[in-house]
Amino acid sequence: MKFPVIKAPLLVNIVIIIFSAIISWFTLLFGLAHLIEGKNPSVPYSEHIKGVTICIVLCVVGVIFLGIVFAAIKGIIYKRKQ
């Protein structure tokens, strides 16, 4: 499977990069920070599992948007070669 390329105009790719990078940074920052933090002894186990699930979802969303950033960058390179 080839890595996707966003074949849009240059300005659209730049806007996609900016918004996707902000979303990716935000979600990965909070997701990884809460996963690294560990378990607090005063938090019940069921609440801890819910928090870990939300953190993993945040990390997955961050990685997806990071992939979109790379696809947009590859689209800009593709347009420049033409």
Secondary structure, 3 states (H helix, E strand, C coil): CCCCCCCCCHHHHHHHHHHHHHHHHHHHHHHHHHHHHCCCCCCCHHHHHHHHHHHHHHHHHHHHHHHHHHHHHHHHHHHHHC
